[in-house]
Amino acid sequence: MTVTGTAHHATHQKQKQKQKQKQRYAFVLLGSVQATLIFTFTSISVPLPLIERELDLRHADLILLNAAYGLTFAGLLLCGGRLADRYGGRPALTAGLVLFGAASAAALIAPGPGTLLAARFAQGTGAALIAPAAMAVLRTVFPSAAAYGRAMAVWGGLSVLGATAGNLLSGVIATLLSWRGTFAVPLVVAVAALVLAPRLPLATAPSRGRALDLTGALLATAGITSTSYGLVVTHALPWTSGSVLVPLLGGTALLVAFWYVERRARDPLLPPRFLLDRRRGAALGAIALSACGTSLTFLVFSLHLQQERDWSPLRTSAAFVPFAVVLLAAGRAARPLVDRYGARTVTAAGLGTGAVGLALLALTGTDAHVPYGYGLLPGLVLLSAGAAASFAGAAVLATEGVSEQQSGLAGGVLNTAMEFGPTVLFALLLALGDDAASLAATGAALAAVALLNHRTRSSTTSKESPQ
């Protein structure tokens, strides 16, 4: 090799190394933000009894406070995804972080339940901008399809990791400081991300020529939020109550109108064909059910351990430590498994494993007379391993073949399945009136989607084999 060739090779290697460092930096920053968004969703689950006593809340108020963040988060995600695609990922990310951080600060010092509730709604609004914008930036950081797929295999597990961290850390923080301290975590992360965000690439070029589809945005936001609210209040009110039926039926009608409008719009907020892809549909179903299984488990057992077994918040958080350990180990194993066996196989295996875990929890987990090591631990371990695998595989499937111009849309749809799906399923399952029955039904649903993923894989093998 000539001197010139050697120098060129050395320069090329340095550029590759620099590119990898930039990718690692961006992924760590964006991944930390994504995990924090889900941390914020679950961070008040363990301290709920403390908040109820200090603020003298009714049961219905407590449920709304717990759900407020998810209502605006899920309701505005599609709009947030379009804004990220239209104005660029980094500007949308910055705007979302400002709102998210300000709302977290307001929640931290909230003098009463009204201010705290408003802050939770505002946090969800900021999160709805951040989540799709982060994925838009990530798509530019990893331009090749293979690199992006590997990144998404890890990204898929960040949400359940954030949810687990919310349950673990919230009990520790509430015991050592106060339940208000749980809002310091999203505030610190938002401020740090704002400082570091200028080093991120601008992501997709802003496409201001595209219409915003305001009609679609209003219908989707109002429909998802109204339906979610109607389902949430079923925990405190009968299904025949006007406070349930009006938002539930009204929200459903708005969503039907949204689908009708989108089919005829020239530049729709959510192109119908985006969801009609069989693999993407199965992946979004897997994400929704996996999120439902984990969130249902966290809430049911956080309350069960404190109210029926008289455990402290700190001890309750400690009960989920094995879940976190297995989750981290399974998350590390998921990426090479996706590379070796394919995303659909890993998703189906994860859903099946999670279903077994939920079945065990339904059988013995809610019995206060069964020791933790026999009743809760085996189910938690299996659910954790299954959730890590299903999220990793489904995230790859849900974003497969998505262009840079639709990366914000993909992020919005993926996170909507993660937030809105559990809200729907959670209300329907708890309507059974028995926690064990709810867990068993969730497990059966997970198994059904695992079978659907397997059949989808079989039916698409012939299409993929030439590639």
Secondary structure by P-SEA (a helix, b strand, c coil): ccaaaaaaaaaaaaaaaaaaaaaaaaaaaaaaaaaaaaaaacccccaaaaaaaaacccaaaaaaaaaaaaaaaaacaaaaaaaaaaccaaaaaaaaaaaaaaaaaaaaccccaaaaaaaaaaaaaaaaacaaaaaaaaaaacccaaaaaaaaaaaaaaaaaaaaaaaaaaaaaaaaccccccaaaaaaaaaaaaaaccccccccccccccccaaaaaaaaaaaaaaaaaaaaacccccccccccaaaaaaaaaaaaaaaaaaaccccccccccccccaaaaaaaaaaaaaaaaaaaaaaaaaaaaaacccccaaaaaaaaaaaaaaaaaaaaaaaaaaacccaaaaaaaaaaaaaaaaaaaaacccccccccccccaaaaaaaaaaaaaaaaaaaaaaaccccccaaaaaaaaaaaaacaaaaaaaaaaaccccaaaaaaaaaaaaaaaaaaaaaaaaaaccccccc
